[in-house]
Amino acid sequence: MFGIARIVAPAALVASAVILGGMAPEPDPVPRRWQLDVTLGPVRQASFEIEGQGPRVFVYMTYKVSNNSGQDLLFAPSFELVMGNGQAVRSGRGVPADITKKLIEKCQNNFLQDQIAVIGNLMQGPENAKEGLVAWPLEDFSPTKIAIYAAGFSGETTTITPPGSTEKTLLRKTLSVNYVVKGELSKRGDQPLEVEEQRWVMR
């Protein structure tokens, strides 16, 4: 089983690149720790009327994960959305519970769980796969780029020591997905974003 590591700030990520001569640490080419099989669904946006606030736009994504690692594992994923300004936002932050419920209903999938309900023991085998939904409030309607980082799907970690510091920073193997942004997001309707690149990184 694994614990929840702290999220590394962008400054720490820059420091890691400096330590390694301008190259950030890369995951092992062949996984040496447990790794879950994860499939990320499309990223879409949806608008809802919020009492006292008016219409609000939310970005959401579904995913499916199965455990073929050879051992049951504690599953506690974390997702972050990074837009053009570089600020990372945790999934669920600023998303009312009733909005998450409406998004799950919108997907018409009885197996979908919200980001709290999905946490727990993930038993082995595709028959025990879990499906989840994560969401974020949309603040920037015309971002220059969008990236999502999904952690908790691999047991691989490494540590770095930023320049001028004696404290070690823990990096986890994380699934990084960059998306193509064309036009204003709020005008896309239900059209999903196009994936530009998907790869594993240490973050």
N, C-alpha and C positions, 0 to 999 in steps of 0.2 A: 504494500500500500504506500501511498505517497502523501506528503503534506502540501499545503498551499504556500508556495514561495512568494516573497514580496515582489511587486511589480517594479522593474528597474526604470528609473527616470531617464528621459532622453539624454541628459548630461552624462549619466553613467554609461550609456551606450556609446556616446562619443568617446568617452575616456577609454573604453575597451578597445576601440579601433586604434587609438593612439598607442596603447600598450603593445599592440601586435603589429606595429609598423604600418598602420593605416588599414589593416584588414581585421574586420570583426571576426570573432571565433566562429567556426563553422561546425555543424553537427558531424558526428562520425559518419563516414560514407556508408558503413554497414552498422545498423543499430546494434548496440551492445547491451542496452537496457530494454525493458518492456516498452512496447509501443502499441497503441490501439489503432484499429482501422476506423478512420473517420471520413465521412463524405459530407461536404458542406453544400447546402442548398443555395439557390439564387438569392441575391440581395435585392429586396424590393422596398418600396415606400408606400405608406398608406396614411390617409388623413382622417382624423377623428375630431369631433366637437368636444372640447373640454369645458366643463362648467366653470364659468368665471374667467375663462381665458380665450374662448372662441376656438376656431379650428387650429389644430396642431398636426404637424407632419412627423411621422416616425419611420425610421429605417429598421427593417427586420430581416432575419435570416433563420432558416431551419438547418438542422444537421442530424446525421445518424451516426452512431458510434457502436462498434462491436469489439469484443475482447477475445482475441485469439493468442494471447500472450502465454498461456499455459498456467495462469494463476488468476484467481479472483482478485479484483482490485477496487480500492475506494476511488470512485469517480467524482471529481470536484473541478470541473472545467472553469476557465475564465476567458472572457472575450473582451477585446478592446477595439474600438473604432478610432482610427486616426484620419483626420481630414487635412485639408491644405495647410492649416496653420500649425500642424505638427502636434497639436494637443491630443493626448490619448484619453478616451472616455470609456469607462467600464460599462458593459451592457447592463441594462436595467436602471441605471442612474437617471432619474428624472422621468421614468416611465411608470405611470400609475398602474396598479395591479389590474384594474378593470380594462385598461388598454391592452395589456398582455393577454388577458382572457379573450378579448375581442379578436386579437390577431390570431390566436390559436383557433378560434371558431372559424375565422376567415379561411384558414388553411384546410379545413375540413379533414383533419387527420386525428382520429381518436387516440393515437399513440403519442401525440406530442405532449411534452411536459414543459413547464416554465423553468427558468434557470435555478430555482430553489428546489422544486420537486424532483428534478433530474439528478440531484446530488445523492450519492449513496453507493452501495456495493454494486459493482458491475461484474456479473458472473460471466463465465466463459461461454463462447459459442454464439453464432449468429441468431439463434432463437432467443437469446437474452439481450439483444441489441436494444439501445435506448435512442429515443428521438427527442430532440429539444428545440426550443425556440428562444432566440435572444433578440433584443430590440434596443434602440437608442432614439432619443428625440433628435430631430433634424434642426440644427441651428444655422448651418451654412447651406444655402440652397444652390449655390454655384461654386462648389469646391474645385480646386485645380486637380485634386487627386483624392482617392479614398483607399484606405487599407484596413484590413481586419486581421488581428492577431489572436489566434486561438491556442491557449495553453492548457495543460492538464491531460494531454493525449500521449505523452511520452515521459519515461522516467529518466531520460538523459539530462544531466546538468553539468555545469562547469562554473568555476569561480574566477573572478578577475580582481585585481587590486588597482583601482584608479590612481593615476599620478598624484602625488602629494597626499595620499591617504594611506592609512594602515589597515583600514577595514576592507574585508573582502566582500564582493558583490556576487550574489548567486544569479546565474543565467540559466534559463530552462529551454529545452528544445521546444520551439513554438512554430505552429503552422502560420505562415504569412501569406496573405492573398491581397494583391493589388488589383484595383478595378479601373476600367476605362470610364471616364466621366465626359459625357457629351450633353451640353445644355443644362437647363435648370432641372434639378431633381424632382421638384414638386410637380412638374408638368409631364412626368414620365408615365403617370398612371400606374398600371400594374406591371409595366415592362421591366424585367430584371436588368441589373448592371452586367456588363460584359467583363469577364475575368481577363486581366492582362497577364498576370503571372501568379503562380502558386508554388511555394517552396518552403522547406523547413529552415529555420534560422535559430540561432541562440540569442535569447532576449531576456 
